[in-house]
Amino acid sequence: MKTKRIVFCYVITVGVLIGAGCSSISPRRGHELESSVPKLTTAIVAEVCDTDSGCKLSEDQLVENAMKGNPEFKRTFHDLKIKVKHNNEEVVVLICTPDGKYALIEDASWTLGVDRKWYLSKTLPPAEFTIDFVQEEKKKP
């Protein structure tokens, strides 16, 4: 009886640890993403602003077009969900876990570097944008 209880507790513990690992990334992977996200954001901005149909493209099409021909982007972001919102001039990019449920990094095109490093949090927040164009425009000089 005692052995069954120990095995049961072990199985539960392993399940919880595996589940927790699935919704986060290693700090090393986070830093790799952090250095590539501003470049991806810039590439997405170019798709929104520099093409006639940029404003009409879906979120997935903007990301796909920005990643075309760039092996670094394909290698770095191949397994992650990328969300985009834009106001025809500026872009906010949200890098999410592979299942698209949790936010890892959020980057606004009008700032230097990444703005939110969610991957460093103890618990990852839901994959929702936290940067708003209206609020951020008030902060611009």
Secondary structure by P-SEA (a helix, b strand, c coil): caaaaaaaaaaaaaaaaaaaaaacccaaaaaaaaaaaaaaaaaaaaaaccccccccccaaaaaaaaacccaaaaaacccbbbbbbbcccbbbbbbbccccccccbbbbccccccccccccccccccccccccaaaaaaacc
